[in-house]
Amino acid sequence: MEWGILKRRVLEGHTEEDDDWAIGHPLVFPHSMRVGGAGIDQMQIRVPVDDTTTWAMFYSNHHPDGLDSYPEQIYPVDYEYEWLDAKGRHIVDYIEGQDVMAWVSQGAINDRSAEHIGKSDIGVIVLRRMFKAQMARVEAGEDPTVGFTRTPHHRIELPCEKKKFGASIDFALAWLDMGSTRYSPALDTLRKIHLEAARIRGETPSADEYATAQHVGIY
């Protein structure tokens, strides 16, 4: 696509009519990715610092359908998510912790000449080819043709699933509890926002999430 690579998937029990395939979400060349769903939008930005260090930063906003107003927020909530426990072991019971484990466990600089690329690694192959082609253009004094523009934009609209995995409130709550947002100081506030929006929409969470909703006084 114009801005990078559009990622699509079809899950068991779903079809190509579902958002995960029909819309997908983009890897914005060269180092960002837009993800989200169920009233959550997030840009994941990974900036190389030096040959062995990358700064991973996520910028998220929450705006579930159903609410007309939200708690006042003057400043962004800034926090670091944890990826090592007290004994220095990787924390892998949530998505981003698993990602960090996969990155770090390869070592500072991995010997790519010894790797064996398979059919399931087609995304890696596409991205590497894109990097090489765009770097060659820059070395030749030309502009990149992907993820680059000299035309001023107020806002660039990027595709992203809305009904992620075919779910809404359950997906939103899983995002909060099973992702890096679990470390946010605003976690309880975000839970209440999504649960209240779901109640207004007439949507009931699953049994486990319903217990959480009752605990915070929503249902």
C-alpha positions in Angstrom: 0.0 0.0 0.0 1.0 3.7 -0.3 2.2 4.0 3.3 3.7 0.5 3.9 2.3 -3.0 4.2 -1.4 -3.8 4.9 -1.7 -6.7 7.3 -4.8 -8.9 7.0 -5.8 -12.2 8.6 -8.7 -14.6 8.6 -9.4 -16.3 11.9 -11.1 -19.7 12.4 -14.8 -19.2 12.3 -14.5 -15.9 10.4 -14.6 -15.0 6.7 -13.0 -12.4 4.4 -16.1 -10.2 5.1 -14.9 -9.6 8.7 -12.8 -6.5 9.5 -9.6 -8.4 10.1 -9.5 -9.3 6.4 -11.7 -6.7 4.7 -9.9 -3.7 6.4 -6.8 -5.0 8.1 -4.2 -2.7 9.7 -1.0 -1.1 8.3 2.6 -1.3 9.1 3.5 2.3 8.3 6.9 2.2 6.6 9.6 2.3 7.9 9.0 1.8 11.7 5.4 2.3 12.8 2.1 0.3 13.0 -1.5 1.2 13.5 -3.6 -1.2 15.5 -6.8 -1.1 17.5 -10.5 -1.9 17.5 -13.6 -1.6 19.7 -13.0 2.1 20.2 -9.3 1.9 20.7 -6.7 3.4 18.3 -2.9 2.9 18.8 0.2 3.9 16.9 3.2 1.7 17.7 6.4 3.6 16.9 9.8 1.8 17.0 12.8 4.2 16.5 16.3 2.8 16.1 18.7 4.6 18.6 21.9 2.8 17.6 23.0 -0.5 16.1 21.7 -2.5 19.1 19.0 -0.4 20.7 15.4 0.4 19.6 13.0 2.8 21.4 9.5 1.3 21.4 6.7 3.8 22.1 2.9 3.4 21.9 0.5 6.2 21.6 -3.1 5.2 22.4 -6.5 6.8 22.6 -9.9 5.4 23.8 -13.2 6.5 22.3 -15.8 3.7 22.5 -19.1 4.2 20.8 -21.9 5.2 23.2 -20.3 7.9 25.3 -20.9 11.6 24.7 -18.3 12.8 27.2 -15.2 11.4 28.9 -13.3 12.2 32.1 -11.2 15.4 31.8 -7.6 14.7 30.8 -5.2 17.6 30.8 -2.0 15.7 30.1 -1.3 12.4 28.4 -0.8 9.5 30.8 2.9 8.5 30.5 4.2 5.2 31.8 6.6 2.3 31.0 5.4 -1.2 30.6 7.4 -3.9 32.3 9.1 -6.8 30.5 11.4 -8.2 33.1 10.3 -9.5 36.5 12.2 -9.1 39.8 14.4 -12.1 39.0 15.3 -10.7 35.6 13.1 -13.2 33.7 11.0 -12.1 30.7 7.3 -11.4 31.5 5.5 -13.3 28.8 1.9 -13.5 30.0 0.9 -10.5 27.8 1.3 -9.6 24.2 4.0 -6.9 24.3 6.0 -8.8 26.8 6.1 -11.8 24.4 7.2 -9.4 21.6 10.1 -8.0 23.7 11.2 -11.6 24.6 11.3 -12.4 20.9 13.4 -9.3 20.1 15.8 -9.4 22.9 16.4 -13.2 23.0 17.9 -13.0 19.5 20.9 -11.2 20.9 22.3 -7.8 20.2 23.1 -8.4 16.5 21.7 -11.7 15.1 23.6 -13.6 12.4 21.0 -13.4 9.6 23.2 -15.5 7.3 22.5 -18.6 9.4 18.7 -18.2 9.5 16.2 -20.3 7.5 13.3 -18.3 6.1 10.1 -20.3 5.6 6.7 -19.8 3.9 5.2 -18.3 7.1 7.9 -15.6 7.1 6.6 -14.0 3.9 6.0 -10.8 5.8 9.6 -10.6 6.9 10.7 -11.1 3.3 8.4 -8.4 1.9 9.6 -5.9 4.5 13.3 -6.6 3.9 12.8 -6.2 0.2 11.0 -3.0 0.8 13.8 -1.7 3.0 16.5 -2.5 0.4 14.5 -1.0 -2.5 13.8 2.2 -0.6 17.3 2.6 0.7 18.6 2.2 -2.8 16.4 5.1 -3.9 17.7 7.3 -1.1 21.4 6.4 -1.9 20.7 7.4 -5.5 19.4 10.8 -4.3 15.7 10.0 -4.9 12.7 10.1 -2.6 11.3 6.9 -1.2 8.1 5.7 -2.9 6.6 4.2 0.2 5.5 6.0 3.4 6.8 9.3 2.2 5.2 12.5 0.9 6.2 16.1 0.4 2.5 17.1 0.2 1.3 18.8 3.4 -1.4 16.9 5.2 -3.6 17.9 8.1 -4.3 14.2 8.8 -3.5 11.0 6.9 -6.3 8.5 7.2 -5.0 5.0 7.7 -7.1 1.8 7.5 -7.7 -0.1 10.7 -10.2 -2.7 11.9 -13.1 -1.5 14.0 -14.7 -4.8 15.0 -11.5 -6.6 15.9 -11.8 -10.4 16.0 -15.6 -9.8 15.6 -15.9 -8.7 19.3 -16.3 -5.3 21.0 -16.4 -5.0 24.8 -14.7 -8.3 25.3 -11.9 -7.3 22.9 -11.6 -3.9 24.6 -11.3 -5.4 28.1 -8.8 -8.1 26.8 -6.7 -5.2 25.3 -6.6 -3.5 28.7 -5.8 -6.6 30.7 -3.7 -8.7 28.3 -1.6 -5.9 26.8 0.8 -3.3 27.9 -2.1 -1.1 29.1 -2.3 -3.3 32.2 0.6 -1.1 33.5 -1.2 2.2 32.9 -2.0 4.3 36.0 -5.3 5.0 34.2 -6.3 1.4 33.9 -9.4 1.5 36.1 -10.6 4.6 34.4 -10.2 3.0 31.0 -12.1 -0.1 32.2 -15.0 2.1 33.4 -15.1 4.1 30.1 -15.4 0.9 28.0 -17.8 -0.8 30.3 -20.1 2.2 30.6 -20.1 2.7 26.8 -21.0 -1.0 26.4 -23.8 -0.7 28.8 -25.2 2.3 26.9 -24.9 0.3 23.7 -26.9 -2.5 25.3 -23.9 -4.8 25.0 -23.2 -7.4 27.7 -19.7 -8.6 28.4 -18.7 -12.3 28.8 -19.2 -14.0 32.2 -15.7 -13.2 33.4 -15.8 -9.6 32.2 -19.3 -9.2 33.7 -17.8 -9.9 37.1 -15.3 -7.1 36.6 -18.1 -4.8 35.4 -20.1 -5.5 38.6 -16.9 -4.9 40.7 -16.6 -1.4 39.3 -20.3 -0.7 39.6 -21.2 -0.6 35.9 -23.8 -3.4 35.6 
